[in-house]
């Protein structure tokens, strides 16, 4: 199995998780409206964790495949060890299947985002160490004076190991027997884990933008490194806005509030500057990738406004745990993370797509953007109504009835969102699964023997 084959398999695994995630997500949204839907076979208690787990694995599997594709070109050498990459893939696949089996049979840990049995984490840590080893071994020649995307990938890889360890501190009595410590550490770990995968995604975006524009200075610009350090600061301290309602140290909340105000600003600025400096010839050659980047830029600006709003303690007090939080999570996961991942996938495989397939992908992207906007706004409206109801101490049943019209719009928008994602995913998968090699990136590779 060559390195490029491993990369393709991870991307295919990622798309499989994406398609399953949106399917379970659609069922879960319908269960908001029809509480008895599939209650005997696949209740909301099963569909929600399946949706979340598979969405997270869409991100991690896809970004892993992209990084495996990019790093031989960045390091200007072949992959350090194809064997380690092969083992990494099969352990990842096994973990996903084990976790899905656990959810379907009712075996949960009860933790947010990491709802699979704790022992599964041992496998995750093992294959992540293999990934880290392969990464360092491949890019080692470029570590001195490395561009920002290498630092971004390295940081994401390292902090994932740290955060997943923190997320399991609840197994120790010191944390498990104290609800304040438990909740604080759980949200600290989960918030920082999001920062870790953002580092991986932003690294792939930076590299793709550099290659598309032909401007190899992007990875060395002061603005790019300023964004990296801002992202690193957010990763380590921004999580505090999740715990405003927990009676933890006020200093944590104050630092988090200040840092939250800077969230995503520089990255939006980098993309806008990149668009202005992009030659029309490059934009035409990489039309799909450019369109995905532009979509991500718009969603960054929308979610930036929402992120700043819900980071204000008084607002957070009433919106935390409502559909406003869900809107922020979905807008970020689909509008930003997914668009950036699709931009990189399009960059790698766009040259293999036929004109008809490109039209379908563009139609899917348009459908995604419009339906996601309706989806996002309906969640915001439902969340605001719920927040007002909670503030006025309205009965839960009445609040639920009041938000039902918005949830109906949310579910209908979800159907169109699924349609758009399927148009993009299936047309891309049609070329990814082929044995044909992806279009080479414009980087010279050193002729060595694959390990």
BADO-834542 format. One line per 5 residues: number of its first residue (from 1); their letters; for each residue x, y, z of C-alpha. Coordinates in nm, 3 decimals, padded with zeros to 5 digits, always signed. Layout:
residues N
NUM) a) X:Y:Z ~ ...
END
This chain:
residues 451
1) xxxxx) +00.000:+00.000:+00.000 ~ +00.172:+00.318:-00.116 ~ +00.156:+00.643:+00.078 ~ -00.093:+00.798:-00.163 ~ -00.318:+00.495:-00.127
6) xxxxx) -00.314:+00.538:+00.252 ~ -00.405:+00.906:+00.211 ~ -00.692:+00.816:-00.023 ~ -00.824:+00.553:+00.217 ~ -00.831:+00.798:+00.504
11) xxxxx) -01.018:+01.052:+00.291 ~ -01.267:+00.783:+00.180 ~ -01.310:+00.682:+00.546 ~ -01.369:+01.048:+00.630 ~ -01.636:+01.088:+00.361
16) xxxxx) -01.803:+00.767:+00.482 ~ -01.819:+00.913:+00.834 ~ -01.956:+01.241:+00.693 ~ -02.236:+01.068:+00.503 ~ -02.329:+00.852:+00.803
21) xxxxx) -02.310:+01.153:+01.035 ~ -02.550:+01.365:+00.830 ~ -02.785:+01.067:+00.798 ~ -02.801:+01.018:+01.176 ~ -02.817:+01.396:+01.220
26) xxxxx) -03.120:+01.415:+00.990 ~ -03.293:+01.136:+01.186 ~ -03.211:+01.316:+01.513 ~ -03.357:+01.645:+01.381 ~ -03.679:+01.468:+01.282
31) xxxxx) -03.694:+01.314:+01.630 ~ -03.714:+01.669:+01.772 ~ -04.047:+01.701:+01.588 ~ -04.162:+01.339:+01.612 ~ -04.033:+01.216:+01.951
36) xxxxx) -04.158:+00.862:+01.889 ~ -03.973:+00.822:+01.557 ~ -03.767:+00.498:+01.563 ~ -03.791:+00.504:+01.944 ~ -03.781:+00.124:+01.966
41) xxxxx) -03.485:+00.074:+01.731 ~ -03.284:+00.394:+01.709 ~ -03.389:+00.651:+01.967 ~ -03.252:+01.005:+02.001 ~ -03.021:+00.878:+02.278
46) xxxxx) -02.848:+00.672:+02.006 ~ -02.871:+00.899:+01.701 ~ -02.723:+01.206:+01.870 ~ -02.395:+01.044:+01.990 ~ -02.365:+00.861:+01.657
51) xxxxx) -02.406:+01.190:+01.471 ~ -02.151:+01.373:+01.688 ~ -01.895:+01.090:+01.694 ~ -01.908:+01.041:+01.317 ~ -01.887:+01.418:+01.254
56) xxxxx) -01.571:+01.436:+01.466 ~ -01.428:+01.136:+01.282 ~ -01.511:+01.296:+00.945 ~ -01.283:+01.581:+01.049 ~ -01.002:+01.370:+01.192
61) xxxxx) -01.005:+01.102:+00.920 ~ -01.020:+01.350:+00.632 ~ -00.756:+01.584:+00.771 ~ -00.531:+01.283:+00.839 ~ -00.560:+01.173:+00.477
66) xxxxx) -00.487:+01.525:+00.353 ~ -00.182:+01.557:+00.582 ~ -00.054:+01.218:+00.461 ~ -00.090:+01.344:+00.104 ~ +00.080:+01.678:+00.172
71) xxxxx) +00.373:+01.596:+00.402 ~ +00.586:+01.404:+00.146 ~ +00.563:+01.713:-00.075 ~ +00.638:+01.948:+00.215 ~ +00.932:+01.740:+00.336
76) xxxxx) +01.042:+01.688:-00.027 ~ +01.090:+01.319:+00.039 ~ +00.877:+01.006:+00.047 ~ +00.670:+00.909:+00.352 ~ +00.885:+00.802:+00.646
81) xxxxx) +00.704:+00.468:+00.687 ~ +00.418:+00.335:+00.480 ~ +00.390:+00.043:+00.724 ~ +00.314:+00.275:+01.017 ~ +00.058:+00.458:+00.802
86) xxxxx) -00.104:+00.127:+00.709 ~ -00.132:+00.020:+01.074 ~ -00.265:+00.367:+01.159 ~ -00.545:+00.330:+00.904 ~ -00.660:-00.015:+01.019
91) xxxxx) -00.655:+00.088:+01.386 ~ -00.861:+00.399:+01.300 ~ -01.114:+00.189:+01.109 ~ -01.133:-00.063:+01.394 ~ -01.189:+00.216:+01.650
96) xxxxx) -01.474:+00.368:+01.450 ~ -01.645:+00.029:+01.406 ~ -01.604:-00.058:+01.776 ~ -01.747:+00.278:+01.886 ~ -02.045:+00.253:+01.646
101) xxxxx) -02.114:-00.099:+01.770 ~ -02.101:+00.029:+02.128 ~ -02.349:+00.309:+02.058 ~ -02.592:+00.079:+01.879 ~ -02.585:-00.170:+02.168
106) xxxxx) -02.613:+00.098:+02.436 ~ -02.255:+00.100:+02.569 ~ -02.179:+00.466:+02.650 ~ -01.921:+00.636:+02.870 ~ -02.162:+00.922:+02.939
111) xxxxx) -01.904:+01.185:+02.846 ~ -01.961:+01.471:+02.604 ~ -01.811:+01.401:+02.257 ~ -01.616:+01.097:+02.388 ~ -01.916:+00.876:+02.457
116) xxxxx) -01.746:+00.550:+02.360 ~ -01.606:+00.314:+02.631 ~ -01.286:+00.461:+02.785 ~ -01.064:+00.163:+02.691 ~ -01.109:+00.253:+02.322
121) xxxxx) -00.891:+00.559:+02.391 ~ -00.587:+00.332:+02.433 ~ -00.616:+00.237:+02.064 ~ -00.665:+00.604:+01.964 ~ -00.352:+00.714:+02.151
126) xxxxx) -00.154:+00.425:+01.997 ~ -00.239:+00.511:+01.636 ~ -00.197:+00.884:+01.699 ~ +00.160:+00.818:+01.818 ~ +00.221:+00.629:+01.493
131) xxxxx) +00.086:+00.929:+01.301 ~ +00.309:+01.170:+01.496 ~ +00.614:+00.951:+01.432 ~ +00.541:+00.939:+01.059 ~ +00.487:+01.313:+01.047
136) xxxxx) +00.814:+01.406:+01.222 ~ +01.010:+01.146:+01.025 ~ +00.883:+01.284:+00.694 ~ +00.909:+01.661:+00.751 ~ +01.234:+01.646:+00.952
141) xxxxx) +01.441:+01.809:+00.671 ~ +01.209:+02.114:+00.682 ~ +01.191:+02.162:+01.060 ~ +01.463:+02.428:+01.065 ~ +01.299:+02.752:+00.953
146) xxxxx) +00.975:+02.563:+00.891 ~ +00.674:+02.736:+00.732 ~ +00.372:+02.803:+00.951 ~ +00.170:+02.503:+00.832 ~ +00.432:+02.259:+00.963
151) xxxxx) +00.414:+02.427:+01.304 ~ +00.034:+02.419:+01.286 ~ +00.024:+02.043:+01.208 ~ +00.284:+01.965:+01.474 ~ +00.091:+02.162:+01.737
156) xxxxx) -00.239:+01.996:+01.644 ~ -00.086:+01.649:+01.667 ~ +00.077:+01.717:+02.005 ~ -00.221:+01.888:+02.166 ~ -00.462:+01.616:+02.058
161) xxxxx) -00.262:+01.371:+02.271 ~ -00.265:+01.614:+02.563 ~ -00.637:+01.690:+02.541 ~ -00.755:+01.332:+02.501 ~ -00.552:+01.245:+02.813
166) xxxxx) -00.714:+01.534:+03.002 ~ -01.056:+01.423:+02.885 ~ -01.009:+01.096:+03.074 ~ -00.900:+01.246:+03.405 ~ -01.258:+01.182:+03.520
171) xxxxx) -01.153:+00.821:+03.571 ~ -00.950:+00.937:+03.873 ~ -01.145:+00.980:+04.202 ~ -00.995:+01.327:+04.257 ~ -01.194:+01.453:+03.957
176) xxxxx) -01.480:+01.203:+03.947 ~ -01.584:+01.276:+04.308 ~ -01.601:+01.652:+04.258 ~ -01.861:+01.779:+04.011 ~ -01.697:+02.122:+03.968
181) xxxxx) -01.356:+01.977:+03.886 ~ -01.515:+01.713:+03.665 ~ -01.719:+01.955:+03.452 ~ -01.441:+02.213:+03.433 ~ -01.179:+01.964:+03.316
186) xxxxx) -01.422:+01.794:+03.075 ~ -01.499:+02.122:+02.898 ~ -01.139:+02.237:+02.916 ~ -01.033:+01.916:+02.737 ~ -01.315:+01.925:+02.481
191) xxxxx) -01.265:+02.294:+02.403 ~ -00.891:+02.247:+02.356 ~ -00.947:+01.936:+02.144 ~ -01.147:+02.148:+01.900 ~ -00.848:+02.384:+01.895
196) xxxxx) -00.620:+02.090:+01.814 ~ -00.820:+01.981:+01.511 ~ -00.848:+02.345:+01.402 ~ -00.468:+02.359:+01.397 ~ -00.457:+02.055:+01.167
201) xxxxx) -00.727:+02.194:+00.936 ~ -00.581:+02.546:+00.919 ~ -00.241:+02.396:+00.836 ~ -00.386:+02.211:+00.536 ~ -00.570:+02.528:+00.427
206) xxxxx) -00.251:+02.736:+00.447 ~ -00.057:+02.485:+00.238 ~ -00.330:+02.456:-00.026 ~ -00.364:+02.835:-00.054 ~ +00.012:+02.867:-00.095
211) xxxxx) +00.019:+02.609:-00.373 ~ -00.286:+02.746:-00.557 ~ -00.158:+03.104:-00.554 ~ +00.200:+03.006:-00.637 ~ +00.310:+03.243:-00.360
216) xxxxx) +00.544:+03.041:-00.137 ~ +00.578:+03.337:+00.102 ~ +00.235:+03.275:+00.260 ~ +00.380:+03.014:+00.494 ~ +00.645:+03.259:+00.619
221) xxxxx) +00.446:+03.582:+00.646 ~ +00.425:+03.759:+00.983 ~ +00.045:+03.760:+00.956 ~ +00.040:+03.383:+00.915 ~ +00.257:+03.331:+01.223
226) xxxxx) +00.050:+03.586:+01.417 ~ -00.256:+03.377:+01.329 ~ -00.074:+03.061:+01.442 ~ +00.013:+03.206:+01.783 ~ -00.338:+03.347:+01.821
231) xxxxx) -00.479:+03.001:+01.740 ~ -00.240:+02.844:+01.991 ~ -00.352:+03.092:+02.259 ~ -00.717:+03.018:+02.182 ~ -00.645:+02.645:+02.199
236) xxxxx) -00.498:+02.675:+02.549 ~ -00.726:+02.938:+02.707 ~ -01.039:+03.001:+02.498 ~ -01.222:+02.698:+02.643 ~ -01.318:+02.893:+02.957
241) xxxxx) -01.630:+03.039:+02.795 ~ -01.780:+02.688:+02.814 ~ -01.760:+02.702:+03.194 ~ -01.905:+03.043:+03.276 ~ -02.187:+02.868:+03.461
246) xxxxx) -01.945:+02.660:+03.670 ~ -01.825:+02.819:+03.999 ~ -01.459:+02.791:+03.899 ~ -01.183:+03.054:+03.926 ~ -01.296:+03.399:+03.798
251) xxxxx) -00.951:+03.448:+03.643 ~ -01.015:+03.159:+03.401 ~ -01.338:+03.320:+03.284 ~ -01.183:+03.666:+03.245 ~ -00.886:+03.540:+03.042
256) xxxxx) -01.118:+03.330:+02.827 ~ -01.349:+03.625:+02.760 ~ -01.063:+03.849:+02.643 ~ -00.916:+03.579:+02.416 ~ -01.257:+03.486:+02.273
261) xxxxx) -01.286:+03.836:+02.133 ~ -00.996:+03.763:+01.894 ~ -01.134:+03.431:+01.768 ~ -01.099:+03.364:+01.393 ~ -01.027:+03.729:+01.304
266) xxxxx) -00.678:+03.682:+01.164 ~ -00.765:+03.370:+00.964 ~ -01.050:+03.555:+00.792 ~ -00.800:+03.832:+00.714 ~ -00.552:+03.584:+00.565
271) xxxxx) -00.814:+03.430:+00.334 ~ -00.933:+03.773:+00.220 ~ -00.576:+03.882:+00.138 ~ -00.520:+03.553:-00.044 ~ -00.833:+03.608:-00.256
276) xxxxx) -00.717:+03.958:-00.352 ~ -00.373:+03.833:-00.456 ~ -00.504:+03.529:-00.643 ~ -00.443:+03.545:-01.017 ~ -00.747:+03.472:-01.233
281) xxxxx) -00.556:+03.190:-01.405 ~ -00.500:+03.017:-01.071 ~ -00.861:+03.075:-00.963 ~ -00.987:+02.918:-01.287 ~ -00.751:+02.621:-01.266
286) xxxxx) -00.854:+02.549:-00.907 ~ -01.211:+02.674:-00.935 ~ -01.370:+02.428:-00.690 ~ -01.104:+02.468:-00.424 ~ -01.126:+02.847:-00.452
291) xxxxx) -01.506:+02.838:-00.418 ~ -01.485:+02.626:-00.104 ~ -01.229:+02.867:+00.045 ~ -01.456:+03.163:-00.032 ~ -01.750:+02.986:+00.132
296) xxxxx) -01.541:+02.913:+00.441 ~ -01.444:+03.281:+00.457 ~ -01.810:+03.389:+00.466 ~ -01.891:+03.136:+00.737 ~ -01.589:+03.244:+00.941
301) xxxxx) -01.726:+03.598:+00.949 ~ -02.080:+03.482:+01.040 ~ -01.959:+03.249:+01.314 ~ -01.713:+03.507:+01.441 ~ -02.004:+03.737:+01.525
306) xxxxx) -02.191:+03.456:+01.700 ~ -01.878:+03.333:+01.883 ~ -01.810:+03.681:+02.020 ~ -02.176:+03.719:+02.127 ~ -02.194:+03.391:+02.318
311) xxxxx) -01.858:+03.461:+02.481 ~ -02.010:+03.757:+02.664 ~ -02.084:+03.616:+03.013 ~ -02.432:+03.768:+03.046 ~ -02.538:+03.634:+02.703
316) xxxxx) -02.372:+03.299:+02.766 ~ -02.566:+03.259:+03.091 ~ -02.894:+03.238:+02.899 ~ -02.788:+03.080:+02.570 ~ -02.550:+02.806:+02.692
321) xxxxx) -02.701:+02.464:+02.629 ~ -02.974:+02.599:+02.400 ~ -03.002:+02.573:+02.021 ~ -02.778:+02.885:+02.000 ~ -02.486:+02.667:+02.110
326) xxxxx) -02.587:+02.403:+01.855 ~ -02.598:+02.672:+01.583 ~ -02.244:+02.779:+01.674 ~ -02.121:+02.418:+01.669 ~ -02.294:+02.332:+01.340
331) xxxxx) -02.194:+02.657:+01.170 ~ -01.832:+02.601:+01.267 ~ -01.822:+02.229:+01.187 ~ -01.995:+02.253:+00.849 ~ -01.945:+02.613:+00.743
336) xxxxx) -01.577:+02.640:+00.839 ~ -01.414:+02.304:+00.908 ~ -01.597:+02.105:+00.640 ~ -01.557:+02.379:+00.376 ~ -01.183:+02.403:+00.445
341) xxxxx) -01.143:+02.024:+00.428 ~ -01.339:+02.010:+00.102 ~ -01.121:+02.291:-00.035 ~ -00.810:+02.078:+00.022 ~ -00.973:+01.762:-00.113
346) xxxxx) -01.085:+01.958:-00.422 ~ -00.732:+02.093:-00.467 ~ -00.588:+01.740:-00.463 ~ -00.845:+01.574:-00.691 ~ -00.993:+01.861:-00.896
351) xxxxx) -00.781:+01.776:-01.200 ~ -00.947:+01.433:-01.217 ~ -01.304:+01.563:-01.212 ~ -01.496:+01.582:-01.540 ~ -01.681:+01.908:-01.625
356) xxxxx) -02.021:+01.749:-01.550 ~ -01.901:+01.631:-01.208 ~ -01.768:+01.980:-01.133 ~ -02.111:+02.127:-01.211 ~ -02.271:+01.881:-00.967
361) xxxxx) -02.016:+01.969:-00.699 ~ -02.084:+02.342:-00.749 ~ -02.459:+02.276:-00.733 ~ -02.401:+02.082:-00.412 ~ -02.193:+02.366:-00.266
366) xxxxx) -02.463:+02.623:-00.346 ~ -02.728:+02.397:-00.190 ~ -02.510:+02.351:+00.118 ~ -02.457:+02.725:+00.165 ~ -02.823:+02.824:+00.126
371) xxxxx) -02.965:+02.537:+00.333 ~ -02.698:+02.578:+00.603 ~ -02.786:+02.947:+00.636 ~ -03.157:+02.864:+00.686 ~ -03.058:+02.576:+00.916
376) xxxxx) -02.831:+02.809:+01.121 ~ -03.084:+03.093:+01.147 ~ -03.366:+02.858:+01.253 ~ -03.147:+02.717:+01.531 ~ -03.059:+03.068:+01.645
381) xxxxx) -03.427:+03.164:+01.652 ~ -03.518:+02.848:+01.847 ~ -03.234:+02.914:+02.090 ~ -03.340:+03.273:+02.152 ~ -03.700:+03.167:+02.218
386) xxxxx) -03.577:+02.896:+02.457 ~ -03.348:+03.144:+02.634 ~ -03.637:+03.388:+02.684 ~ -03.854:+03.103:+02.814 ~ -03.584:+02.998:+03.061
391) xxxxx) -03.541:+03.358:+03.178 ~ -03.915:+03.394:+03.236 ~ -03.931:+03.048:+03.404 ~ -04.184:+02.927:+03.148 ~ -04.284:+02.561:+03.169
396) xxxxx) -04.061:+02.333:+02.962 ~ -04.359:+02.194:+02.767 ~ -04.469:+02.544:+02.665 ~ -04.117:+02.646:+02.563 ~ -04.086:+02.328:+02.355
401) xxxxx) -04.415:+02.409:+02.182 ~ -04.297:+02.764:+02.111 ~ -03.977:+02.653:+01.939 ~ -04.142:+02.372:+01.739 ~ -04.208:+02.588:+01.425
406) xxxxx) -03.840:+02.681:+01.410 ~ -03.736:+02.318:+01.452 ~ -03.960:+02.222:+01.161 ~ -03.779:+02.473:+00.940 ~ -03.452:+02.338:+01.080
411) xxxxx) -03.547:+01.982:+00.978 ~ -03.658:+02.080:+00.626 ~ -03.333:+02.277:+00.580 ~ -03.151:+01.967:+00.705 ~ -03.296:+01.762:+00.419
416) xxxxx) -03.159:+02.010:+00.165 ~ -02.828:+02.028:+00.350 ~ -02.795:+01.649:+00.330 ~ -02.876:+01.668:-00.042 ~ -02.602:+01.926:-00.098
421) xxxxx) -02.343:+01.728:+00.099 ~ -02.432:+01.412:-00.096 ~ -02.390:+01.591:-00.431 ~ -02.043:+01.706:-00.328 ~ -01.934:+01.386:-00.153
426) xxxxx) -02.047:+01.129:-00.412 ~ -01.901:+01.320:-00.706 ~ -01.569:+01.357:-00.529 ~ -01.567:+00.998:-00.410 ~ -01.623:+00.882:-00.769
431) xxxxx) -01.272:+00.999:-00.860 ~ -01.103:+00.936:-00.524 ~ -01.183:+00.563:-00.532 ~ -01.021:+00.525:-00.874 ~ -00.672:+00.374:-00.887
436) xxxxx) -00.559:+00.672:-01.093 ~ -00.307:+00.890:-00.909 ~ -00.410:+01.237:-00.796 ~ -00.275:+01.531:-00.992 ~ +00.079:+01.595:-00.858
441) xxxxx) +00.135:+01.912:-00.663 ~ +00.393:+02.156:-00.805 ~ +00.666:+02.051:-00.561 ~ +00.983:+01.860:-00.650 ~ +01.022:+01.530:-00.469
446) xxxxx) +01.357:+01.376:-00.387 ~ +01.397:+01.040:-00.561 ~ +01.439:+00.790:-00.281 ~ +01.309:+00.444:-00.211 ~ +00.979:+00.417:-00.027
451) x) +01.019:+00.265:+00.317
END
